[in-house]
Amino acid sequence: MNTLVLATEEQEAEVSLKFYNRAYLHLQDPAELKAWLPQADLVIDLLLHERPKRLAQYNQQGKGDKITVFFNANHLNLTEFTSAYAPLNFNLAGLIGEPLVNKEVLEVVPLREDSHRSIDKAFVFLASLYQLVKV
């Protein structure tokens, strides 16, 4: 599964501790996303909450429903956050809680019910536990 991580160096360190056994490409410059996104199956975009316009990029350049994007959804309403870019043609799920990633069971808030299968597939690949949470 081709995996991209958009994160600061500090956030990437947390991701690498959690998913140390999985290969991914760490993008520090969001401009690099244009080159790599068409090949991605999974994106962990911990900067998306600060740059919601990138939702349009995922819609246009991603693999549609074959891509799953996880992002920092602490203190966000997913429906409101995505409303300007709806409908989304990809699977979007928020990660919540503190710490966000480096914990035994990740807390996941899916945008849509039909994303559950893709979320499950992503976590099987990541070899990590998760629980779906409603907020």
C-alpha positions as CSV (number, residue, x, y, z in Angstrom):
1,M,0.0,0.0,0.0
2,N,1.6,3.3,-1.1
3,T,1.5,5.5,2.0
4,L,2.2,9.2,2.3
5,V,2.7,11.1,5.5
6,L,2.3,14.9,5.6
7,A,3.6,16.1,8.9
8,T,6.0,18.3,10.7
9,E,9.3,16.6,11.8
10,E,7.9,16.2,15.4
11,Q,4.7,14.7,14.2
12,E,6.5,12.4,11.8
13,A,8.6,11.1,14.7
14,E,5.3,10.2,16.5
15,V,4.1,8.4,13.3
16,S,7.4,6.5,12.9
17,L,7.2,5.2,16.5
18,K,3.6,4.0,15.9
19,F,4.1,2.5,12.4
20,Y,7.8,1.6,12.6
21,N,7.2,-1.6,10.7
22,R,5.6,0.1,7.7
23,A,7.3,2.0,4.8
24,Y,5.9,5.4,3.9
25,L,7.1,8.6,2.3
26,H,7.3,11.6,4.6
27,L,6.4,14.8,2.8
28,Q,7.4,18.0,4.6
29,D,6.5,20.3,1.7
30,P,2.9,20.0,0.7
31,A,3.9,21.1,-2.8
32,E,5.4,17.6,-3.2
33,L,1.9,16.1,-2.8
34,K,1.1,16.8,-6.5
35,A,3.8,14.5,-7.7
36,W,3.1,11.6,-5.2
37,L,-0.7,11.7,-4.7
38,P,-1.8,9.9,-7.9
39,Q,0.1,6.8,-6.7
40,A,-1.1,6.9,-3.0
41,D,-3.5,4.5,-1.4
42,L,-3.2,5.9,2.1
43,V,-2.4,9.4,3.3
44,I,-1.8,10.5,6.9
45,D,-2.1,14.2,6.6
46,L,-1.5,15.7,10.0
47,L,-1.5,19.2,8.5
48,L,-4.8,19.1,6.7
49,H,-6.8,20.7,9.5
50,E,-4.7,23.8,8.9
51,R,-5.1,23.7,5.1
52,P,-8.6,22.5,4.3
53,K,-8.2,23.6,0.6
54,R,-6.2,20.5,0.2
55,L,-9.5,18.5,0.3
56,A,-10.0,19.7,-3.3
57,Q,-6.6,18.4,-4.3
58,Y,-7.5,14.9,-2.9
59,N,-10.7,15.0,-4.8
60,Q,-9.0,16.0,-8.1
61,Q,-5.7,14.1,-8.0
62,G,-6.4,11.2,-5.7
63,K,-7.6,7.7,-6.7
64,G,-11.2,8.4,-5.7
65,D,-12.7,5.8,-3.4
66,K,-9.4,3.8,-3.6
67,I,-7.6,6.3,-1.4
68,T,-8.1,6.8,2.4
69,V,-7.0,10.0,4.1
70,F,-6.5,10.3,7.9
71,F,-6.1,13.7,9.5
72,N,-6.0,15.5,12.8
73,A,-9.6,16.1,13.6
74,N,-9.3,17.2,17.2
75,H,-11.8,19.9,17.9
76,L,-13.4,19.7,14.4
77,N,-16.8,18.8,13.1
78,L,-16.0,16.7,10.0
79,T,-19.2,17.7,8.2
80,E,-18.6,21.4,8.7
81,F,-14.9,21.0,7.9
82,T,-15.6,19.3,4.6
83,S,-18.8,21.2,3.6
84,A,-17.2,23.6,1.1
85,Y,-15.6,20.6,-0.7
86,A,-18.5,18.2,-0.7
87,P,-19.1,15.7,-2.1
88,L,-15.8,14.1,-1.5
89,N,-14.9,11.2,-3.8
90,F,-12.3,9.7,-1.4
91,N,-12.5,8.1,2.1
92,L,-11.8,10.7,4.9
93,A,-11.4,9.9,8.5
94,G,-10.3,12.0,11.5
95,L,-7.9,10.9,14.2
96,I,-8.7,12.3,17.6
97,G,-7.3,12.2,21.1
98,E,-4.0,12.9,22.7
99,P,-1.5,11.7,21.8
100,L,-2.9,11.7,18.3
101,V,-1.0,8.7,16.8
102,N,1.4,7.1,19.3
103,K,-1.0,5.1,21.4
104,E,-2.1,1.5,21.5
105,V,-5.6,2.1,20.1
106,L,-6.2,5.0,17.7
107,E,-9.5,6.8,17.8
108,V,-11.0,7.3,14.4
109,V,-14.0,9.4,13.3
110,P,-15.2,8.5,9.8
111,L,-16.8,11.1,7.7
112,R,-19.1,8.6,6.1
113,E,-20.4,5.2,7.0
114,D,-19.3,3.7,3.7
115,S,-15.7,4.4,4.6
116,H,-15.5,1.7,7.3
117,R,-14.2,-1.0,5.0
118,S,-11.4,1.2,3.7
119,I,-10.5,2.3,7.2
120,D,-10.3,-1.3,8.3
121,K,-8.1,-2.2,5.3
122,A,-5.8,0.7,6.1
123,F,-5.4,-0.4,9.7
124,V,-4.8,-4.0,8.7
125,F,-1.9,-2.7,6.5
126,L,-0.6,-0.5,9.4
127,A,-0.9,-3.5,11.8
128,S,-2.5,-1.3,14.3
129,L,-5.6,-1.3,16.5
130,Y,-8.3,1.4,16.2
131,Q,-11.8,2.1,17.4
132,L,-14.5,4.1,15.6
133,V,-15.7,7.0,17.7
134,K,-18.7,9.2,17.2
135,V,-18.4,12.9,18.2
